[in-house]
Amino acid sequence: MGNTKRILLVDDDDDILSQLELVIGKEYEVATAMSGSECLAAVAAQKPDLIVLDVIMDNLGDGLETAKKLKESPETADIPVIMLTSVNESYDFRTQVDSGYYPNNRWLDKPVKPDTVLKEIKALIG
């Protein structure tokens, strides 16, 4: 693992975290969190280079509210965020939500292949 860049994976689904960690961990240092509050604590403890964040965790807006808090803070505003969502069939967050309110760098629909997430990470941080 010659790359020292750190990725924080945030999802309340153990299976998704495990799949993503297996693939992404081959090229990056990986940390995981299972809620918005765990995400914010992990970011405070050791700032990651990028965050992959699920939209719906503890509640409907947990991931969105976490992304908003990250982008509003000067200490974390520069961290790229990839949002994962499985609800775009019924509610397309990419077009319905003001991007200024929930800023992020990429939206990916679940189910997402870990290789697809890895490709997006590379596009954002190398």
N, CA, C and O atoms as a printed pandas DataFrame, in Angstrom:
     atom_number atom_name residue_name chain_id  residue_number  x_coord  y_coord  z_coord
0              1         N          MET        A               1    0.853   -1.188    0.000
1              2        CA          MET        A               1    0.000    0.000    0.000
2              3         C          MET        A               1    0.888    1.238    0.000
3              4         O          MET        A               1    1.102    1.855    1.043
4              5         N          GLY        A               2    1.404    1.597   -1.169
5              6        CA          GLY        A               2    2.330    2.696   -1.270
6              7         C          GLY        A               2    1.684    4.064   -1.182
7              8         O          GLY        A               2    2.383    5.062   -1.010
8              9         N          ASN        A               3    0.385    4.134   -1.292
9             10        CA          ASN        A               3   -0.319    5.403   -1.244
10            11         C          ASN        A               3   -0.747    5.690    0.193
11            12         O          ASN        A               3   -1.385    4.860    0.840
12            13         N          THR        A               4   -0.389    6.871    0.678
13            14        CA          THR        A               4   -0.720    7.199    2.064
14            15         C          THR        A               4   -2.007    7.999    2.200
15            16         O          THR        A               4   -2.358    8.423    3.302
16            17         N          LYS        A               5   -2.710    8.209    1.103
17            18        CA          LYS        A               5   -3.955    8.969    1.192
18            19         C          LYS        A               5   -4.991    8.161    1.959
19            20         O          LYS        A               5   -5.071    6.939    1.836
20            21         N          ARG        A               6   -5.781    8.876    2.754
21            22        CA          ARG        A               6   -6.742    8.245    3.666
22            23         C          ARG        A               6   -8.169    8.499    3.188
23            24         O          ARG        A               6   -8.550    9.635    2.905
24            25         N          ILE        A               7   -8.950    7.424    3.105
25            26        CA          ILE        A               7  -10.336    7.487    2.686
26            27         C          ILE        A               7  -11.210    7.088    3.875
27            28         O          ILE        A               7  -10.947    6.081    4.533
28            29         N          LEU        A               8  -12.238    7.870    4.144
29            30        CA          LEU        A               8  -13.209    7.529    5.181
30            31         C          LEU        A               8  -14.484    7.059    4.492
31            32         O          LEU        A               8  -15.109    7.805    3.738
32            33         N          LEU        A               9  -14.867    5.797    4.764
33            34        CA          LEU        A               9  -16.090    5.214    4.230
34            35         C          LEU        A               9  -17.161    5.290    5.306
35            36         O          LEU        A               9  -16.941    4.850    6.434
36            37         N          VAL        A              10  -18.322    5.848    4.964
37            38        CA          VAL        A              10  -19.388    6.023    5.944
38            39         C          VAL        A              10  -20.681    5.432    5.402
39            40         O          VAL        A              10  -21.239    5.920    4.420
40            41         N          ASP        A              11  -21.154    4.362    6.066
41            42        CA          ASP        A              11  -22.399    3.703    5.673
42            43         C          ASP        A              11  -22.860    2.867    6.855
43            44         O          ASP        A              11  -22.035    2.339    7.601
44            45         N          ASP        A              12  -24.160    2.741    7.032
45            46        CA          ASP        A              12  -24.658    1.933    8.151
46            47         C          ASP        A              12  -24.850    0.466    7.766
47            48         O          ASP        A              12  -25.367   -0.318    8.562
48            49         N          ASP        A              13  -24.446    0.095    6.571
49            50        CA          ASP        A              13  -24.538   -1.281    6.100
50            51         C          ASP        A              13  -23.148   -1.924    6.143
51            52         O          ASP        A              13  -22.261   -1.550    5.375
52            53         N          ASP        A              14  -22.966   -2.894    7.048
53            54        CA          ASP        A              14  -21.677   -3.582    7.198
54            55         C          ASP        A              14  -21.191   -4.207    5.899
55            56         O          ASP        A              14  -20.001   -4.162    5.589
56            57         N          ASP        A              15  -22.117   -4.792    5.139
57            58        CA          ASP        A              15  -21.733   -5.461    3.893
58            59         C          ASP        A              15  -21.151   -4.477    2.888
59            60         O          ASP        A              15  -20.142   -4.764    2.243
60            61         N          ILE        A              16  -21.775   -3.337    2.759
61            62        CA          ILE        A              16  -21.273   -2.321    1.827
62            63         C          ILE        A              16  -19.907   -1.823    2.281
63            64         O          ILE        A              16  -18.985   -1.702    1.474
64            65         N          LEU        A              17  -19.780   -1.534    3.580
65            66        CA          LEU        A              17  -18.481   -1.092    4.102
66            67         C          LEU        A              17  -17.401   -2.123    3.831
67            68         O          LEU        A              17  -16.300   -1.770    3.409
68            69         N          SER        A              18  -17.701   -3.392    4.069
69            70        CA          SER        A              18  -16.719   -4.462    3.868
70            71         C          SER        A              18  -16.294   -4.573    2.405
71            72         O          SER        A              18  -15.108   -4.707    2.103
72            73         N          GLN        A              19  -17.273   -4.515    1.499
73            74        CA          GLN        A              19  -16.963   -4.611    0.070
74            75         C          GLN        A              19  -16.102   -3.442   -0.391
75            76         O          GLN        A              19  -15.106   -3.626   -1.090
76            77         N          LEU        A              20  -16.499   -2.236    0.011
77            78        CA          LEU        A              20  -15.738   -1.048   -0.380
78            79         C          LEU        A              20  -14.343   -1.069    0.222
79            80         O          LEU        A              20  -13.363   -0.763   -0.458
80            81         N          GLU        A              21  -14.252   -1.432    1.500
81            82        CA          GLU        A              21  -12.967   -1.449    2.184
82            83         C          GLU        A              21  -12.010   -2.452    1.541
83            84         O          GLU        A              21  -10.814   -2.183    1.435
84            85         N          LEU        A              22  -12.522   -3.596    1.116
85            86        CA          LEU        A              22  -11.696   -4.620    0.500
86            87         C          LEU        A              22  -11.020   -4.104   -0.769
87            88         O          LEU        A              22   -9.825   -4.321   -0.969
88            89         N          VAL        A              23  -11.777   -3.428   -1.617
89            90        CA          VAL        A              23  -11.241   -2.930   -2.884
90            91         C          VAL        A              23  -10.424   -1.656   -2.692
91            92         O          VAL        A              23   -9.299   -1.561   -3.184
92            93         N          ILE        A              24  -10.973   -0.694   -1.992
93            94        CA          ILE        A              24  -10.305    0.601   -1.823
94            95         C          ILE        A              24   -9.054    0.459   -0.958
95            96         O          ILE        A              24   -8.065    1.162   -1.165
96            97         N          GLY        A              25   -9.104   -0.454    0.013
97            98        CA          GLY        A              25   -7.976   -0.673    0.908
98            99         C          GLY        A              25   -6.734   -1.207    0.225
99           100         O          GLY        A              25   -5.653   -1.188    0.814
100          101         N          LYS        A              26   -6.861   -1.679   -0.995
101          102        CA          LYS        A              26   -5.691   -2.137   -1.752
102          103         C          LYS        A              26   -4.826   -0.974   -2.208
103          104         O          LYS        A              26   -3.638   -1.141   -2.483
104          105         N          GLU        A              27   -5.438    0.217   -2.288
105          106        CA          GLU        A              27   -4.708    1.378   -2.809
106          107         C          GLU        A              27   -4.647    2.568   -1.860
107          108         O          GLU        A              27   -3.841    3.480   -2.047
108          109         N          TYR        A              28   -5.500    2.555   -0.846
109          110        CA          TYR        A              28   -5.552    3.681    0.086
110          111         C          TYR        A              28   -5.655    3.174    1.518
111          112         O          TYR        A              28   -6.051    2.034    1.762
112          113         N          GLU        A              29   -5.295    4.036    2.453
113          114        CA          GLU        A              29   -5.568    3.760    3.860
114          115         C          GLU        A              29   -7.055    4.022    4.074
115          116         O          GLU        A              29   -7.560    5.068    3.667
116          117         N          VAL        A              30   -7.759    3.090    4.705
117          118        CA          VAL        A              30   -9.207    3.197    4.842
118          119         C          VAL        A              30   -9.615    3.194    6.311
119          120         O          VAL        A              30   -9.116    2.406    7.113
120          121         N          ALA        A              31  -10.530    4.090    6.639
121          122        CA          ALA        A              31  -11.191    4.102    7.946
122          123         C          ALA        A              31  -12.683    4.017    7.661
123          124         O          ALA        A              31  -13.132    4.392    6.578
124          125         N          THR        A              32  -13.453    3.526    8.628
125          126        CA          THR        A              32  -14.892    3.406    8.427
126          127         C          THR        A              32  -15.663    4.036    9.586
127          128         O          THR        A              32  -15.162    4.168   10.703
128          129         N          ALA        A              33  -16.893    4.416    9.275
129          130        CA          ALA        A              33  -17.829    4.932   10.274
130          131         C          ALA        A              33  -19.215    4.481    9.838
131          132         O          ALA        A              33  -19.457    4.243    8.655
132          133         N          MET        A              34  -20.130    4.365   10.809
133          134        CA          MET        A              34  -21.460    3.851   10.495
134          135         C          MET        A              34  -22.590    4.856   10.704
135          136         O          MET        A              34  -23.764    4.491   10.641
136          137         N          SER        A              35  -22.244    6.118   10.953
137          138        CA          SER        A              35  -23.264    7.152   11.127
138          139         C          SER        A              35  -22.634    8.513   10.872
139          140         O          SER        A              35  -21.414    8.646   10.767
140          141         N          GLY        A              36  -23.487    9.511   10.774
141          142        CA          GLY        A              36  -22.986   10.865   10.598
142          143         C          GLY        A              36  -22.148   11.319   11.778
143          144         O          GLY        A              36  -21.107   11.949   11.592
144          145         N          SER        A              37  -22.586   11.007   12.991
145          146        CA          SER        A              37  -21.828   11.417   14.178
146          147         C          SER        A              37  -20.477   10.700   14.241
147          148         O          SER        A              37  -19.474   11.307   14.615
148          149         N          GLU        A              38  -20.443    9.415   13.877
149          150        CA          GLU        A              38  -19.158    8.704   13.832
150          151         C          GLU        A              38  -18.252    9.297   12.758
151          152         O          GLU        A              38  -17.037    9.378   12.940
152          153         N          CYS        A              39  -18.840    9.710   11.648
153          154        CA          CYS        A              39  -18.072   10.339   10.572
154          155         C          CYS        A              39  -17.396   11.612   11.067
155          156         O          CYS        A              39  -16.196   11.803   10.873
156          157         N          LEU        A              40  -18.176   12.482   11.707
157          158        CA          LEU        A              40  -17.629   13.749   12.183
158          159         C          LEU        A              40  -16.542   13.521   13.229
159          160         O          LEU        A              40  -15.548   14.247   13.252
160          161         N          ALA        A              41  -16.718   12.521   14.099
161          162        CA          ALA        A              41  -15.697   12.201   15.102
162          163         C          ALA        A              41  -14.430   11.678   14.433
163          164         O          ALA        A              41  -13.322   12.038   14.832
164          165         N          ALA        A              42  -14.591   10.824   13.411
165          166        CA          ALA        A              42  -13.429   10.280   12.701
166          167         C          ALA        A              42  -12.676   11.379   11.958
167          168         O          ALA        A              42  -11.445   11.381   11.926
168          169         N          VAL        A              43  -13.409   12.305   11.365
169          170        CA          VAL        A              43  -12.774   13.424   10.648
170          171         C          VAL        A              43  -12.007   14.305   11.627
171          172         O          VAL        A              43  -10.910   14.768   11.313
172          173         N          ALA        A              44  -12.570   14.541   12.802
173          174        CA          ALA        A              44  -11.891   15.353   13.816
174          175         C          ALA        A              44  -10.631   14.670   14.321
175          176         O          ALA        A              44   -9.633   15.331   14.604
176          177         N          ALA        A              45  -10.675   13.346   14.435
177          178        CA          ALA        A              45   -9.521   12.599   14.946
178          179         C          ALA        A              45   -8.380   12.547   13.940
179          180         O          ALA        A              45   -7.217   12.712   14.306
180          181         N          GLN        A              46   -8.706   12.321   12.686
181          182        CA          GLN        A              46   -7.681   12.257   11.643
182          183         C          GLN        A              46   -8.320   12.611   10.314
183          184         O          GLN        A              46   -9.029   11.801    9.717
184          185         N          LYS        A              47   -8.066   13.816    9.860
185          186        CA          LYS        A              47   -8.689   14.335    8.647
186          187         C          LYS        A              47   -8.367   13.451    7.438
187          188         O          LYS        A              47   -7.199   13.259    7.100
188          189         N          PRO        A              48   -9.411   12.912    6.786
189          190        CA          PRO        A              48   -9.170   12.089    5.593
190          191         C          PRO        A              48   -8.952   12.957    4.359
191          192         O          PRO        A              48   -9.227   14.157    4.366
192          193         N          ASP        A              49   -8.458   12.331    3.309
193          194        CA          ASP        A              49   -8.279   13.024    2.037
194          195         C          ASP        A              49   -9.572   13.040    1.224
195          196         O          ASP        A              49   -9.748   13.882    0.344
196          197         N          LEU        A              50  -10.474   12.105    1.524
197          198        CA          LEU        A              50  -11.748   12.012    0.819
198          199         C          LEU        A              50  -12.721   11.210    1.674
199          200         O          LEU        A              50  -12.316   10.331    2.435
200          201         N          ILE        A              51  -14.022   11.524    1.541
201          202        CA          ILE        A              51  -15.066   10.810    2.283
202          203         C          ILE        A              51  -16.079   10.245    1.301
203          204         O          ILE        A              51  -16.560   10.951    0.414
204          205         N          VAL        A              52  -16.402    8.964    1.464
205          206        CA          VAL        A              52  -17.489    8.329    0.737
206          207         C          VAL        A              52  -18.619    8.198    1.750
207          208         O          VAL        A              52  -18.483    7.492    2.749
208          209         N          LEU        A              53  -19.739    8.879    1.492
209          210        CA          LEU        A              53  -20.775    9.069    2.505
210          211         C          LEU        A              53  -22.150    8.646    2.001
211          212         O          LEU        A              53  -22.623    9.141    0.978
212          213         N          ASP        A              54  -22.785    7.731    2.719
213          214        CA          ASP        A              54  -24.142    7.295    2.382
214          215         C          ASP        A              54  -25.136    8.395    2.739
215          216         O          ASP        A              54  -24.961    9.092    3.739
216          217         N          VAL        A              55  -26.171    8.551    1.930
217          218        CA          VAL        A              55  -27.180    9.572    2.185
218          219         C          VAL        A              55  -28.047    9.205    3.383
219          220         O          VAL        A              55  -28.240   10.024    4.282
220          221         N          ILE        A              56  -28.576    7.969    3.402
221          222        CA          ILE        A              56  -29.515    7.567    4.457
222          223         C          ILE        A              56  -28.841    6.585    5.398
223          224         O          ILE        A              56  -28.446    5.490    4.998
224          225         N          MET        A              57  -28.713    6.995    6.659
225          226        CA          MET        A              57  -28.143    6.118    7.683
226          227         C          MET        A              57  -29.085    6.110    8.877
227          228         O          MET        A              57  -30.135    5.470    8.828
228          229         N          ASP        A              58  -28.725    6.815    9.954
229          230        CA          ASP        A              58  -29.578    6.834   11.149
230          231         C          ASP        A              58  -30.982    7.339   10.850
231          232         O          ASP        A              58  -31.963    6.872   11.428
232          233         N          ASN        A              59  -31.059    8.290    9.948
233          234        CA          ASN        A              59  -32.352    8.827    9.533
234          235         C          ASN        A              59  -32.246    9.295    8.090
235          236         O          ASN        A              59  -31.165    9.237    7.504
236          237         N          LEU        A              60  -33.328    9.751    7.516
237          238        CA          LEU        A              60  -33.369   10.090    6.101
238          239         C          LEU        A              60  -32.265   11.048    5.679
239          240         O          LEU        A              60  -31.647   10.842    4.635
240          241         N          GLY        A              61  -32.003   12.071    6.446
241          242        CA          GLY        A              61  -31.047   13.087    6.029
242          243         C          GLY        A              61  -29.692   13.025    6.697
243          244         O          GLY        A              61  -28.920   13.978    6.598
244          245         N          ASP        A              62  -29.377   11.931    7.376
245          246        CA          ASP        A              62  -28.132   11.860    8.150
246          247         C          ASP        A              62  -26.899   12.159    7.299
247          248         O          ASP        A              62  -26.066   12.977    7.688
248          249         N          GLY        A              63  -26.777   11.515    6.158
249          250        CA          GLY        A              63  -25.629   11.756    5.295
250          251         C          GLY        A              63  -25.621   13.157    4.715
251          252         O          GLY        A              63  -24.570   13.791    4.612
252          253         N          LEU        A              64  -26.797   13.637    4.335
253          254        CA          LEU        A              64  -26.878   14.989    3.773
254          255         C          LEU        A              64  -26.509   16.039    4.818
255          256         O          LEU        A              64  -25.766   16.976    4.526
256          257         N          GLU        A              65  -27.022   15.883    6.020
257          258        CA          GLU        A              65  -26.700   16.834    7.090
258          259         C          GLU        A              65  -25.211   16.774    7.445
259          260         O          GLU        A              65  -24.598   17.802    7.734
260          261         N          THR        A              66  -24.641   15.586    7.423
261          262        CA          THR        A              66  -23.211   15.433    7.706
262          263         C          THR        A              66  -22.385   16.133    6.631
263          264         O          THR        A              66  -21.423   16.834    6.947
264          265         N          ALA        A              67  -22.753   15.949    5.364
265          266        CA          ALA        A              67  -22.049   16.617    4.265
266          267         C          ALA        A              67  -22.125   18.126    4.420
267          268         O          ALA        A              67  -21.144   18.835    4.198
268          269         N          LYS        A              68  -23.296   18.610    4.802
269          270        CA          LYS        A              68  -23.477   20.053    4.992
270          271         C          LYS        A              68  -22.556   20.577    6.099
271          272         O          LYS        A              68  -21.912   21.613    5.939
272          273         N          LYS        A              69  -22.501   19.858    7.213
273          274        CA          LYS        A              69  -21.629   20.272    8.321
274          275         C          LYS        A              69  -20.167   20.270    7.889
275          276         O          LYS        A              69  -19.412   21.176    8.239
276          277         N          LEU        A              70  -19.771   19.258    7.134
277          278        CA          LEU        A              70  -18.384   19.180    6.664
278          279         C          LEU        A              70  -18.046   20.361    5.761
279          280         O          LEU        A              70  -16.973   20.951    5.889
280          281         N          LYS        A              71  -18.942   20.707    4.858
281          282        CA          LYS        A              71  -18.669   21.782    3.905
282          283         C          LYS        A              71  -18.785   23.169    4.535
283          284         O          LYS        A              71  -18.214   24.129    4.016
284          285         N          GLU        A              72  -19.518   23.291    5.651
285          286        CA          GLU        A              72  -19.641   24.586    6.325
286          287         C          GLU        A              72  -18.453   24.893    7.230
287          288         O          GLU        A              72  -18.233   26.050    7.586
288          289         N          SER        A              73  -17.695   23.884    7.601
289          290        CA          SER        A              73  -16.567   24.086    8.502
290          291         C          SER        A              73  -15.300   24.389    7.707
291          292         O          SER        A              73  -14.959   23.634    6.796
292          293         N          PRO        A              74  -14.593   25.476    8.030
293          294        CA          PRO        A              74  -13.358   25.799    7.323
294          295         C          PRO        A              74  -12.302   24.690    7.431
295          296         O          PRO        A              74  -11.474   24.534    6.533
296          297         N          GLU        A              75  -12.329   23.923    8.521
297          298        CA          GLU        A              75  -11.340   22.851    8.712
298          299         C          GLU        A              75  -11.586   21.659    7.795
299          300         O          GLU        A              75  -10.658   20.903    7.509
300          301         N          THR        A              76  -12.820   21.479    7.332
301          302        CA          THR        A              76  -13.148   20.294    6.542
302          303         C          THR        A              76  -13.762   20.603    5.175
303          304         O          THR        A              76  -14.042   19.681    4.409
304          305         N          ALA        A              77  -13.971   21.849    4.863
305          306        CA          ALA        A              77  -14.650   22.229    3.622
306          307         C          ALA        A              77  -13.920   21.754    2.368
307          308         O          ALA        A              77  -14.543   21.562    1.324
308          309         N          ASP        A              78  -12.610   21.565    2.464
309          310        CA          ASP        A              78  -11.834   21.173    1.296
310          311         C          ASP        A              78  -11.791   19.664    1.059
311          312         O          ASP        A              78  -11.201   19.219    0.075
312          313         N          ILE        A              79  -12.398   18.873    1.930
313          314        CA          ILE        A              79  -12.382   17.421    1.765
314          315         C          ILE        A              79  -13.414   17.032    0.705
315          316         O          ILE        A              79  -14.596   17.336    0.866
316          317         N          PRO        A              80  -12.990   16.366   -0.377
317          318        CA          PRO        A              80  -13.961   15.906   -1.373
318          319         C          PRO        A              80  -14.918   14.878   -0.757
319          320         O          PRO        A              80  -14.518   14.049    0.061
320          321         N          VAL        A              81  -16.190   14.949   -1.167
321          322        CA          VAL        A              81  -17.211   14.033   -0.667
322          323         C          VAL        A              81  -17.915   13.369   -1.848
323          324         O          VAL        A              81  -18.398   14.038   -2.762
324          325         N          ILE        A              82  -17.960   12.040   -1.806
325          326        CA          ILE        A              82  -18.743   11.258   -2.762
326          327         C          ILE        A              82  -19.960   10.752   -2.005
327          328         O          ILE        A              82  -19.824   10.036   -1.014
328          329         N          MET        A              83  -21.154   11.122   -2.469
329          330        CA          MET        A              83  -22.395   10.691   -1.826
330          331         C          MET        A              83  -22.914    9.436   -2.509
331          332         O          MET        A              83  -22.957    9.355   -3.737
332          333         N          LEU        A              84  -23.310    8.450   -1.693
333          334        CA          LEU        A              84  -23.938    7.228   -2.185
334          335         C          LEU        A              84  -25.415    7.273   -1.836
335          336         O          LEU        A              84  -25.780    7.627   -0.715
336          337         N          THR        A              85  -26.267    6.917   -2.792
337          338        CA          THR        A              85  -27.696    6.912   -2.500
338          339         C          THR        A              85  -28.402    5.775   -3.215
339          340         O          THR        A              85  -28.057    5.418   -4.342
340          341         N          SER        A              86  -29.386    5.220   -2.550
341          342        CA          SER        A              86  -30.210    4.179   -3.163
342          343         C          SER        A              86  -31.628    4.685   -3.393
343          344         O          SER        A              86  -32.504    3.906   -3.766
344          345         N          VAL        A              87  -31.863    5.952   -3.181
345          346        CA          VAL        A              87  -33.224    6.480   -3.293
346          347         C          VAL        A              87  -33.447    7.343   -4.530
347          348         O          VAL        A              87  -34.479    8.007   -4.623
348          349         N          ASN        A              88  -32.537    7.356   -5.461
349          350        CA          ASN        A              88  -32.704    8.204   -6.638
350          351         C          ASN        A              88  -33.846    7.773   -7.547
351          352         O          ASN        A              88  -34.323    8.568   -8.357
352          353         N          GLU        A              89  -34.294    6.518   -7.424
353          354        CA          GLU        A              89  -35.440    6.081   -8.223
354          355         C          GLU        A              89  -36.680    6.888   -7.846
355          356         O          GLU        A              89  -37.457    7.271   -8.720
356          357         N          SER        A              90  -36.871    7.148   -6.557
357          358        CA          SER        A              90  -38.073    7.855   -6.123
358          359         C          SER        A              90  -37.825    9.337   -5.859
359          360         O          SER        A              90  -38.750   10.145   -5.946
360          361         N          TYR        A              91  -36.600    9.695   -5.542
361          362        CA          TYR        A              91  -36.297   11.097   -5.256
362          363         C          TYR        A              91  -34.873   11.366   -5.702
363          364         O          TYR        A              91  -33.927   10.925   -5.048
364          365         N          ASP        A              92  -34.705   12.072   -6.787
365          366        CA          ASP        A              92  -33.379   12.309   -7.329
366          367         C          ASP        A              92  -32.729   13.483   -6.617
367          368         O          ASP        A              92  -32.970   14.641   -6.957
368          369         N          PHE        A              93  -31.900   13.171   -5.622
369          370        CA          PHE        A              93  -31.227   14.210   -4.852
370          371         C          PHE        A              93  -30.390   15.122   -5.733
371          372         O          PHE        A              93  -30.220   16.302   -5.426
372          373         N          ARG        A              94  -29.871   14.582   -6.821
373          374        CA          ARG        A              94  -28.991   15.388   -7.668
374          375         C          ARG        A              94  -29.715   16.543   -8.331
375          376         O          ARG        A              94  -29.099   17.569   -8.619
376          377         N          THR        A              95  -30.999   16.401   -8.579
377          378        CA          THR        A              95  -31.727   17.489   -9.226
378          379         C          THR        A              95  -32.705   18.185   -8.294
379          380         O          THR        A              95  -33.082   19.329   -8.550
380          381         N          GLN        A              96  -33.122   17.531   -7.228
381          382        CA          GLN        A              96  -34.123   18.101   -6.335
382          383         C          GLN        A              96  -33.528   18.889   -5.171
383          384         O          GLN        A              96  -34.197   19.751   -4.601
384          385         N          VAL        A              97  -32.296   18.604   -4.821
385          386        CA          VAL        A              97  -31.678   19.251   -3.668
386          387         C          VAL        A              97  -30.714   20.319   -4.155
387          388         O          VAL        A              97  -29.901   20.072   -5.045
388          389         N          ASP        A              98  -30.804   21.485   -3.582
389          390        CA          ASP        A              98  -29.919   22.593   -3.917
390          391         C          ASP        A              98  -28.475   22.201   -3.642
391          392         O          ASP        A              98  -28.127   21.886   -2.504
392          393         N          SER        A              99  -27.630   22.215   -4.667
393          394        CA          SER        A              99  -26.245   21.783   -4.498
394          395         C          SER        A              99  -25.476   22.694   -3.546
395          396         O          SER        A              99  -24.467   22.276   -2.978
396          397         N          GLY        A             100  -25.929   23.916   -3.364
397          398        CA          GLY        A             100  -25.292   24.789   -2.392
398          399         C          GLY        A             100  -25.604   24.383   -0.967
399          400         O          GLY        A             100  -24.816   24.624   -0.053
400          401         N          TYR        A             101  -26.759   23.764   -0.784
401          402        CA          TYR        A             101  -27.153   23.329    0.551
402          403         C          TYR        A             101  -26.500   22.003    0.920
403          404         O          TYR        A             101  -26.079   21.810    2.060
404          405         N          TYR        A             102  -26.418   21.105   -0.030
405          406        CA          TYR        A             102  -25.774   19.806    0.195
406          407         C          TYR        A             102  -24.635   19.630   -0.803
407          408         O          TYR        A             102  -24.726   18.811   -1.717
408          409         N          PRO        A             103  -23.574   20.392   -0.629
409          410        CA          PRO        A             103  -22.491   20.316   -1.599
410          411         C          PRO        A             103  -21.739   18.990   -1.498
411          412         O          PRO        A             103  -21.509   18.471   -0.405
412          413         N          ASN        A             104  -21.374   18.468   -2.629
413          414        CA          ASN        A             104  -20.553   17.271   -2.692
414          415         C          ASN        A             104  -19.855   17.277   -4.041
415          416         O          ASN        A             104  -20.136   18.118   -4.894
416          417         N          ASN        A             105  -18.952   16.339   -4.224
417          418        CA          ASN        A             105  -18.206   16.296   -5.462
418          419         C          ASN        A             105  -18.766   15.307   -6.475
419          420         O          ASN        A             105  -18.620   15.502   -7.682
420          421         N          ARG        A             106  -19.409   14.239   -5.987
421          422        CA          ARG        A             106  -19.986   13.223   -6.867
422          423         C          ARG        A             106  -21.206   12.586   -6.203
423          424         O          ARG        A             106  -21.287   12.499   -4.977
424          425         N          TRP        A             107  -22.153   12.142   -7.032
425          426        CA          TRP        A             107  -23.277   11.307   -6.592
426          427         C          TRP        A             107  -23.088    9.952   -7.256
427          428         O          TRP        A             107  -22.824    9.886   -8.457
428          429         N          LEU        A             108  -23.220    8.878   -6.501
429          430        CA          LEU        A             108  -23.212    7.535   -7.062
430          431         C          LEU        A             108  -24.439    6.787   -6.565
431          432         O          LEU        A             108  -24.776    6.848   -5.382
432          433         N          ASP        A             109  -25.104    6.083   -7.473
433          434        CA          ASP        A             109  -26.294    5.318   -7.120
434          435         C          ASP        A             109  -25.918    3.939   -6.605
435          436         O          ASP        A             109  -25.029    3.278   -7.142
436          437         N          LYS        A             110  -26.615    3.516   -5.549
437          438        CA          LYS        A             110  -26.481    2.144   -5.059
438          439         C          LYS        A             110  -27.470    1.275   -5.819
439          440         O          LYS        A             110  -28.527    1.776   -6.204
440          441         N          PRO        A             111  -27.193    0.033   -6.049
441          442        CA          PRO        A             111  -25.936   -0.606   -5.674
442          443         C          PRO        A             111  -24.811   -0.108   -6.571
443          444         O          PRO        A             111  -24.979    0.063   -7.779
444          445         N          VAL        A             112  -23.677    0.116   -5.954
445          446        CA          VAL        A             112  -22.511    0.613   -6.680
446          447         C          VAL        A             112  -21.399   -0.417   -6.570
447          448         O          VAL        A             112  -21.193   -1.019   -5.516
448          449         N          LYS        A             113  -20.697   -0.609   -7.656
449          450        CA          LYS        A             113  -19.569   -1.534   -7.644
450          451         C          LYS        A             113  -18.386   -0.843   -6.969
451          452         O          LYS        A             113  -18.118    0.328   -7.237
452          453         N          PRO        A             114  -17.687   -1.553   -6.106
453          454        CA          PRO        A             114  -16.512   -0.951   -5.454
454          455         C          PRO        A             114  -15.512   -0.377   -6.447
455          456         O          PRO        A             114  -14.892    0.651   -6.174
456          457         N          ASP        A             115  -15.345   -1.032   -7.607
457          458        CA          ASP        A             115  -14.422   -0.519   -8.623
458          459         C          ASP        A             115  -14.860    0.852   -9.142
459          460         O          ASP        A             115  -14.023    1.691   -9.475
460          461         N          THR        A             116  -16.161    1.072   -9.207
461          462        CA          THR        A             116  -16.686    2.366   -9.649
462          463         C          THR        A             116  -16.334    3.448   -8.627
463          464         O          THR        A             116  -15.934    4.552   -8.995
464          465         N          VAL        A             117  -16.485    3.121   -7.344
465          466        CA          VAL        A             117  -16.125    4.076   -6.286
466          467         C          VAL        A             117  -14.636    4.366   -6.344
467          468         O          VAL        A             117  -14.226    5.520   -6.222
468          469         N          LEU        A             118  -13.826    3.340   -6.527
469          470        CA          LEU        A             118  -12.373    3.515   -6.614
470          471         C          LEU        A             118  -12.006    4.424   -7.793
471          472         O          LEU        A             118  -11.130    5.280   -7.663
472          473         N          LYS        A             119  -12.665    4.244   -8.934
473          474        CA          LYS        A             119  -12.421    5.095  -10.102
474          475         C          LYS        A             119  -12.726    6.558   -9.789
475          476         O          LYS        A             119  -11.966    7.448  -10.171
476          477         N          GLU        A             120  -13.833    6.807   -9.098
477          478        CA          GLU        A             120  -14.206    8.176   -8.738
478          479         C          GLU        A             120  -13.226    8.778   -7.729
479          480         O          GLU        A             120  -12.884    9.958   -7.816
480          481         N          ILE        A             121  -12.780    7.969   -6.781
481          482        CA          ILE        A             121  -11.774    8.442   -5.822
482          483         C          ILE        A             121  -10.512    8.867   -6.542
483          484         O          ILE        A             121   -9.962    9.935   -6.273
484          485         N          LYS        A             122  -10.057    8.032   -7.455
485          486        CA          LYS        A             122   -8.846    8.358   -8.229
486          487         C          LYS        A             122   -9.022    9.629   -9.031
487          488         O          LYS        A             122   -8.090   10.424   -9.149
488          489         N          ALA        A             123  -10.221    9.831   -9.590
489          490        CA          ALA        A             123  -10.494   11.036  -10.367
490          491         C          ALA        A             123  -10.428   12.293   -9.499
491          492         O          ALA        A             123  -10.032   13.359   -9.971
492          493         N          LEU        A             124  -10.815   12.164   -8.237
493          494        CA          LEU        A             124  -10.849   13.322   -7.348
494          495         C          LEU        A             124   -9.522   13.602   -6.641
495          496         O          LEU        A             124   -9.146   14.761   -6.467
496          497         N          ILE        A             125   -8.814   12.549   -6.235
497          498        CA          ILE        A             125   -7.593   12.800   -5.453
498          499         C          ILE        A             125   -6.348   12.074   -5.965
499          500         O          ILE        A             125   -5.267   12.209   -5.391
500          501         N          GLY        A             126   -6.501   11.313   -7.035
501          502        CA          GLY        A             126   -5.333   10.621   -7.602
502          503         C          GLY        A             126   -5.044    9.299   -6.953
503          504         O          GLY        A             126   -4.092    8.619   -7.336
